[in-house]
Amino acid sequence: MPLFSLTSQLKYIWLIIILITPYKIYATTDKFDVSGFARLVGGYLDESSAEYQAYDNSLTFSPDSLLGIKGEYRHNEQLSFVAQGIFTDSSLRKSGFDWLYMSYKPSTDWQFDFGRYRTPFFEYSEVINVGFAYPWVIPPQTTYVNALFASIDGARATYLFNIDKFNFSLSAFGGQFNSNIFNVENSTTVESDLLTGINLRMNTDNFRARISYVTGDFDIEINDLTELQNILKSYNFNNTANEIEIKGAIDIYQFSAAYETLDYFALTEATLIKGESKLVPNIESYNLTLGLFHNDFTYYTSASKLRTTNPEITNEVPIGITPELTLLNNIVDKLIEGRLHEDVDIATVGIRWDIKSNLAFKAEVDMIKGKSGQRSTFSRIDETSFNNYSTLYLFSLDWLF
C-alpha cells in the first residue's frame, strides 16, 4: 500500500486545516456562547498484515480526526441549555449530537442535568473527543474502546461538598444507552434500557482521584447469533443456546488518580468489566502515564495492559451421529473459541507542544505487543504472517476555539 493516501476524507481534513487559524468565535450576547474544538490526527502502522483501530501502513487521517461545535444558552443563573455536535468521517464513530441537555442549578452545591450527555464511564470519557484535554494523541486503547463512548439519554444529579481541604463531587445518573461496536467491516448495536451509575471525585492541592460504578442490562443484537440460537433450540440444546446469548447485566468498576505539579505529573487508571453473559469476558485494564513539563513542552511515557478471562461454555451438540450435528458442533466450537481473548501490552512515548493557550501539537509512538492467536486490540490481522507486534506512529493538531 502507498505510504500516503487521501480518499473521500480530503474535504473534511481541509475543513479542519482551514479552521486552524488565529480566530476565535466570541459570544454575540451575554446569554449565548458558541465554542468548539477540532482534531487533525494522522497515523501510520508499520505493519502490512494488520490494522490497528483503522490505521494501516499508509498515512491515514480519518479514524480520529473530527470537528466539534458547542452552543450554550444561559436563561439565568439557575437554568441553561447545552448542545454539542460532533462531525467526523471516521469508520469507528458517527457524527451527531453527543450533548443535548438542560441544566438546572438550584444552589451552588447542586446541579441537575436532563437530556443527552456523554456516558461517564472513565476519567476522560466525557472529553474523549476533545484531544486538547489530555496528554496523549489517543487515550490508552486498552481502556478507551469506542463502544463505551456513546451518549446516554436520561438524567444526572451532582452534589458538591468539602471536607477540610478536600473538595468532592458526587454524581449519580440513569438513562437509556445506545452505542455501536465499530470495526473496519461492520458495526453491532449495543443497547441498555436503563443504565445507572455513580461516581465520586476528590481533589486537593496537587492530587485528584475518581472512583465509579456503572451497571445495566445490555442487549447486543447479532443476526447470525440469533439464527444459531434458534437452530440449537430446534434440536433441544437449550442450555447451549441460552449460554451463547449476549444479554444480561454488565458491571463496570473504575478507579483513577493523578498527581501534578508545575514540573511533572503522574496519572493512572484501572478498570474491571464483568458480564452476566458467558460470551462477554471479564475485562481488566490498567494504564500508567508519567510526564515532565518543560516550558511549552510535555514529555510523557505510558504503559497500559489489557487482560480478559472467559467463563466456560458447554457445547451440548454431539459429533459423529449425523453430518448436520457434527457441522453444528463445529460452528458452536468456533464461536466459543472466537470469544474476546486478549493479553496485550502497549508502551507509549510522546511529546506535546502547546503552541498557544488553545493550540497543541502532539506526536507519539505506541509499541503494541500481543500474543499468538489473539486479536490484541487490532481491528484486523492476517494470522498467517503477523508476528503479534507492531508500532503505531501518531501525530495530532488539537485546537480549541
N, C-alpha and C positions, 0 to 999 in steps of 0.2 A: 504494500500500500504506500502511497506517496507520503512524504514527511509532512506536508502541509496541504490541507484541503478545506475549502469552504463550500457548503452546499446551500440549501434554502435558508440557512440562518444568516446569510450575508446582510440582508436588510436590517435584521434585528440587532446584529452586532454593531453595525454602523450607527444605529439609533442610539445605543448606549455611548459609543465613542463621541458622537456629536453632543450628547448631553453633558459629557465631562468637560465642562468649560467653566471659567471663573464667574458663574452666575449663581444667584440664589433667588428662590421664589419667596417673596415676602407676603404676609397676610394683608389682604386689602381692607379688612375690618378688624376690630378688636375681638370679635366673636368667632371669626373663621380663620383657620390656619391650613395651609397646604404645604406639605413637605414630601420628601421622597428619598429613595436610595437606589443605587444601581451597582451591579456587579458585572465585570467583564472577566471571566475565568477561562484560562486556557490550560490544556493538559495534554501530556504525551506519555504513553505507556511503552516501555522498552521491550515489548513482547508481541510477536505476531500471532501467537497461539492462544491469546486470551484477550478479554476486555474487562476493564475494571470500572464498574458504575458508569458504563457507556463511554469510557475513554479507551482508545486503542492506539496503535502505533502510527497514527497520523495526528498532527496538531489539531485538537478539537476544542471548540468553544461552547457548544450547545448544552452540555449536561448541567452546568451550574450558573451560567450567565442569566441575568434576569434584571427586570426593572420593577420597582415598587413605588406606588403613589399613595400617600395617606392624607386624608382630609379630616379635620376635627371642627365641629361646631359646638361652642360653649354657650348654652342658653343662659346660664347664670353660674354662680359658684358651685351649685349642687348638681346641676344637670348638664350633660354633654353627650354628643353623638360622634362616634368614630367609625370611619370606613377606610379600609386599606385594600388595594388591589395589587396582585402580582401578575406580571406579564412575562412569559417565558416561552421559548420554543424547544424546551427540553423534552426528551422522551421519558424522563424519570419523574416528572411532576407536571402539573397542569396549571394554566392561568385561571384567575378568578379572584373573588374576594376571600381573604383569609381573616380579616377583621371587619365586622359589621355589627356594632352593638351600641346600646345606650348605657351610659354610666351615671350612677346616682350616688352622691356623697352627702349623706345627711349630717356628717360631722367630719372632723379631721382624722378620726380613728377608724371610720367605717367607709367601705366602698362596695357598691353592688353593680354588677355588670349583667346585662340581659341581651342575648343575641349570639352572634358568632365571634369566636375568638380562638386563637391558637391553643391547641391542646398542650397543657403544661406538664409534659412527662418528665423532662430532664432539665438540667441547668440552663441550656441555651435553646430549648425547644421553641420558645416564644419569639426568639430573634434569629431563628435558623436561617432566614433569608437575608438578614442584614449582616453581610460579611464584615462590615466595619466594627461590629460589636464584639468580635472575638479574635484571638491572635492568628489562628490557622487560616490557610486558604479554604479548606473544607474541614469541618469538625471531624473528630475520630469516627471512622465508618464502622468500627466495632460496636459503637453505641448509637450513633445518629443515622439510623436507616430510614429511608424515605417513607416507608409505610406508616410511621408513627407521627408524621407531621402534617396531617390534615387538620382542619378546624373542627371545633365542637359547637353545636347549636344548643345553647342552654343558658344556665345562669351561674354566676360566681359571686361569692361573698368574701371580702378581705377585711381583716381586722389588724390594726397596727397598735403595738404597745411596747413599752420599755420596762426593763428590769435593771436597775442600776445603770451601767454603761452599755448594756446590751439592748439593741433595737431588734424587735421581732415583727414578722409579718406572717399571719396565719390565714391561709386561703383554702376554701372548700368550694368544689364545683360539681356540676352534674349536667348531663345533656346527651344528645344523640351524636354519635361518631360515625363518620363515613369516610373511608380512605381507599386508596388503591396501592397494591404492591406492584410496582412497575419493574419490568426488565426490558431488555432490548427487543423482545419478541411480542410480549403481550402484557396485560395487567389483570389483576384479580381484585375484586371488590371485597373490602373488609367493613363490616357494619356492626354497630352495637346500639340497641335501642336505648340503653341507659348506661352511660359511662360516668363513674363518680370517682372523686379523688380528693386528697387533702395534701397540702404541702406547707411546711414551716421553714421560713427563712430567718436567719440570725446574722447580724453583723455588729462588729465592734472594732474600732480603730482600723487595723490593717487586715483583720480576719473576717471571713464570712463563711457561712455553711448553709446547706439546704438538705432537707430530708422530705421524701414524699412517698405516697402510696396511691396507686390507681387501680381500680378494678372494674370489670364489665363483662357481660355475657356477649361474646362475639359470634358472628355467623359469617363464615367465609364460603362463598359460593363458587364452586368449580364444576362445570358441566360434566366433564369426563369422570370426576369422582362420584358425582350423584348417580351417573349411569352404572358405574361399577357397584355401588351400594345396592342398587335395585336388582342387579343380576345376582349378587350374593344372597339377598333376601329371597329371591325366587327359588334358590336351592336350599333355603332354610339355614344358611350360615349367618344367622342374625347377630351373633356375638362379634364376629369379624366385621360385619357391616357397620355395627354401632361403633366399634373401636377406631374405624377409619373416618369417622365423621368429624369435620372441623367445626364443632360448635361447643359452646360452654364458656365457663369463666376463665379469664386471663388476669393474673395479678402482676403488677409491676411495682418493684421496690427500687428506690433511688436514694443515693447519698452523694453529696459533693461538698468540697471545701476548698477554700482558696486563701492564700496569704500573699499580700502585695505591699511593697514599699516603693520608694522612688527609684530604687536601684535594681530590684529583682522581684520575681513573683513565682509562686508555685500553685498549681491547681490540680485537683484530682476528682474523679467521679467513678462510682461503682453502681452497677445496676443488676437486677435479677428479674427475669420474666419467667413466670410459671403458668402453664396452661393446663386446663382440665382435659382437653382432647389429647389423645395419645399421639396424634400426628403433629402436635405442637410441642417442640422440645423445650426443655428448661434452658434458658439462655443467661449466661453470666458474662458481663463485660466490665473491663476496668481500663482506665487511662490516667496517665500522669504526665503533666507538662511542667517543665522548668524553663524560666526565661530571665533574660537580663535586659535592662533598659540602658541605652547609651545615647544621649541627645535625642534625635528624632528616630532612632533605630531600636527595634526589639529583636533580640536573638533568642530563639527557643528550640527546644528539643522535646520530643514526646515519645512515650511508649504506651501502646494500647494492646489489649488482649481480648479475644472472644473465645468462649468455650460453650459447647452445647452438650446436653445429655438427653437421651430419648428413652421413654418407658417402653416396656416390652409389649408387642402386639402379637396375638395368637392367630396364626393362619389356619383356619379350620378346614380349608379345601384340601381334599386328599389328592394324591397323584397316582397314576397308573391304573385307575379304574376306567376312565374314558378319556379320549383325547381332549374333549371340551373342558373337563375338570382339571386335567393337567395344565392346559393353557391358562385357565383361570387362576390356578395356584401360582404359576409363574408371574402373572400380572400382579397379584397381591404381594408376592415376594419383592418384586421390583419397586412397588410403591413403598413398602416398608423400608427397603434399603435406600430408597431415594429421599427419605426424610432429611431435613436440615441437620447436617452433622459437621460442625465446624470446629477447627482448632487452629486459630490464626493469630499471628503476632505482627504488629506494624510498628516500625521505628521511623520517626519523623525528625527532620532538621529543617529549620526555616528561618526566614528573616522578614521583618515588617518595617517599612519605611513610611512614616507619617509625613507625607509631603506637605500637607496643610492640616488644619484642625478638622477638616471634613473629607480629606482625600488620603488614601493609603495604598501603597503598592506592597504586595506580598509575593514571596517566592518560597517554595518548599519542595522537599524530596521525601516521598513516602516509600519505604522499603517494606514490601509485603511478603510475608513468609507463611505459606500454608502447609498442608500435609497431603500426601498422596491419597487420591480417592475422594477428596473434598472440594467443594466449590470455593471455600476460603474467602468469602465476600466478593469474589469475582463474579461479574454478570454473565460471562461466557468463558469456557475453557475448552481446549482441544486436549483431551486426556491422553492421547497417544504421543503428543510432542511437548506438553507443558511440564516443566520441572517444579511447579508449585512455588516459584519465587519470581517476583518481578518488581520493578521500580517505576513509580509514577512521579513524573515531574509536573509541577503545577505552578502557575502564577496568576495573580489577580490584581485588578484595579477596583477598589471599593470606594464608593462616593456617597456622601450624604448631601442633600440639597434642600 
